[in-house]
Amino acid sequence: MSSLLEFSDRIAEIVERAGAAVVAINTGQRGAPSGIHWRQGIVITSDESLASHEDLQIVGANGRIFAATLLGRDPTTDITALTIADADSLPVIPTASDPAALKVGNLVLGLARSLDGDLRATMGIASVLSGQWQSMSGGTIDLYIRPDLKLGRGFAGGALVDAMGRAIGMNTTGQRGAALTIPAETIDRVLTQLQAKGRVSRGYLGVGMQPVRLSSQLIAALNSTVRTGVILINVEPQSPAENGGLLLGDILVTWDGVAISDPSDVRAFLNRGDRIGQQVRIGAIRGGVLMELAIEIGER
């Protein structure tokens, strides 16, 4: 019995400590999400859960109110960042140093705060973990985390923390209301860009694409292991693609040596935005011949 009580008290301590950095976002409308004081003076929350991005207030512990202004937003990763003044009394949440250390079955806690300033918590386990994925709106999410949690009203935008009270990421809702977590790595990457320029940079190639399966004869002729590619059905005038020599009907098969099998692969490379203004090596099949072109990526 004493061990169970000690475990219960430990969980409560973790919730209280980590929850001090969890806030509510008052939009003046129903369904207010939570948020996380992620960096000093910066709160992040779920973009899709915000009814408005104007006239926002941050509600902390004991109902303390902070004025908030929009720093920037990235709907593709479901992240909105807000700046708050006089945030010295609001602790910044500690983050897990190695997200890869999280394992299926590890205990996790979902934290939220009500507009009255009350802290809320739910407990479960890490149910599904896998690699990088792409959101429905095209954003690149560095790690797929699905916690076995039931997220009640107001939990979207709140924190998912581990058994040491360190933030793994921000909770949001996926299809059919299932809990999903935007990992800390994605939040940090997006937030750094929002702080620098108020928006997230996306690469621009200037093509229309669709997947295509390569014929067995073409595969044999090229002595290639690649079986699918992306055929260009449109090349915009004066675009990076046209300027780099890509033509209508070209079949893209590699991007800097990495195989391309679907338009989503190309969009994932472009959405990261880390190659804007730089050249990438694109392998393309034209007239049955495999060639490599150097394309300078623009900014969308």
Secondary structure in CASP SS format (residue, H / E / C, confidence):
PFRMAT SS
TARGET T0000
AUTHOR 0000-0000-0000
METHOD secondary structure of the structure
MODEL  1
M C 1.00
S H 1.00
S H 1.00
L H 1.00
L H 1.00
E H 1.00
F H 1.00
S H 1.00
D H 1.00
R H 1.00
I H 1.00
A H 1.00
E H 1.00
I H 1.00
V H 1.00
E H 1.00
R H 1.00
A H 1.00
G H 1.00
A C 1.00
A C 1.00
V E 1.00
V E 1.00
A E 1.00
I E 1.00
N E 1.00
T C 1.00
G C 1.00
Q C 1.00
R C 1.00
G C 1.00
A C 1.00
P C 1.00
S E 1.00
G E 1.00
I E 1.00
H E 1.00
W E 1.00
R E 1.00
Q C 1.00
G C 1.00
I E 1.00
V E 1.00
I E 1.00
T E 1.00
S E 1.00
D H 1.00
E H 1.00
S H 1.00
L C 1.00
A C 1.00
S C 1.00
H C 1.00
E C 1.00
D C 1.00
L C 1.00
Q E 1.00
I E 1.00
V E 1.00
G C 1.00
A H 1.00
N H 1.00
G H 1.00
R C 1.00
I E 1.00
F E 1.00
A E 1.00
A E 1.00
T E 1.00
L E 1.00
L E 1.00
G E 1.00
R E 1.00
D E 1.00
P H 1.00
T H 1.00
T H 1.00
D C 1.00
I E 1.00
T E 1.00
A E 1.00
L E 1.00
T E 1.00
I E 1.00
A C 1.00
D C 1.00
A C 1.00
D C 1.00
S C 1.00
L C 1.00
P C 1.00
V C 1.00
I C 1.00
P C 1.00
T E 1.00
A C 1.00
S C 1.00
D C 1.00
P H 1.00
A H 1.00
A H 1.00
L C 1.00
K C 1.00
V C 1.00
G C 1.00
N C 1.00
L E 1.00
V E 1.00
L E 1.00
G E 1.00
L E 1.00
A E 1.00
R E 1.00
S C 1.00
L C 1.00
D C 1.00
G C 1.00
D C 1.00
L E 1.00
R E 1.00
A E 1.00
T E 1.00
M E 1.00
G E 1.00
I E 1.00
A E 1.00
S E 1.00
V E 1.00
L E 1.00
S E 1.00
G C 1.00
Q C 1.00
W E 1.00
Q E 1.00
S C 1.00
M C 1.00
S C 1.00
G C 1.00
G C 1.00
T E 1.00
I E 1.00
D C 1.00
L C 1.00
Y E 1.00
I E 1.00
R E 1.00
P E 1.00
D C 1.00
L C 1.00
K C 1.00
L C 1.00
G C 1.00
R C 1.00
G C 1.00
F C 1.00
A C 1.00
G C 1.00
G C 1.00
A E 1.00
L E 1.00
V E 1.00
D C 1.00
A C 1.00
M C 1.00
G C 1.00
R C 1.00
A E 1.00
I E 1.00
G E 1.00
M E 1.00
N E 1.00
T E 1.00
T E 1.00
G C 1.00
Q H 1.00
R H 1.00
G H 1.00
A C 1.00
A E 1.00
L E 1.00
T E 1.00
I E 1.00
P E 1.00
A H 1.00
E H 1.00
T H 1.00
I H 1.00
D H 1.00
R H 1.00
V H 1.00
L H 1.00
T H 1.00
Q H 1.00
L H 1.00
Q H 1.00
A H 1.00
K H 1.00
G C 1.00
R C 1.00
V C 1.00
S C 1.00
R C 1.00
G E 1.00
Y E 1.00
L C 1.00
G C 1.00
V E 1.00
G E 1.00
M E 1.00
Q E 1.00
P E 1.00
V E 1.00
R E 1.00
L C 1.00
S C 1.00
S H 1.00
Q H 1.00
L H 1.00
I H 1.00
A H 1.00
A H 1.00
L H 1.00
N C 1.00
S C 1.00
T C 1.00
V C 1.00
R C 1.00
T E 1.00
G E 1.00
V E 1.00
I E 1.00
L E 1.00
I E 1.00
N E 1.00
V E 1.00
E C 1.00
P C 1.00
Q C 1.00
S C 1.00
P H 1.00
A H 1.00
E H 1.00
N H 1.00
G C 1.00
G C 1.00
L C 1.00
L C 1.00
L C 1.00
G C 1.00
D C 1.00
I E 1.00
L E 1.00
V E 1.00
T E 1.00
W E 1.00
D C 1.00
G C 1.00
V E 1.00
A E 1.00
I C 1.00
S C 1.00
D C 1.00
P H 1.00
S H 1.00
D H 1.00
V H 1.00
R H 1.00
A H 1.00
F H 1.00
L H 1.00
N H 1.00
R H 1.00
G C 1.00
D C 1.00
R C 1.00
I C 1.00
G C 1.00
Q C 1.00
Q E 1.00
V E 1.00
R E 1.00
I E 1.00
G E 1.00
A E 1.00
I E 1.00
R E 1.00
G C 1.00
G C 1.00
V E 1.00
L E 1.00
M E 1.00
E E 1.00
L E 1.00
A E 1.00
I E 1.00
E E 1.00
I C 1.00
G E 1.00
E E 1.00
R C 1.00
END
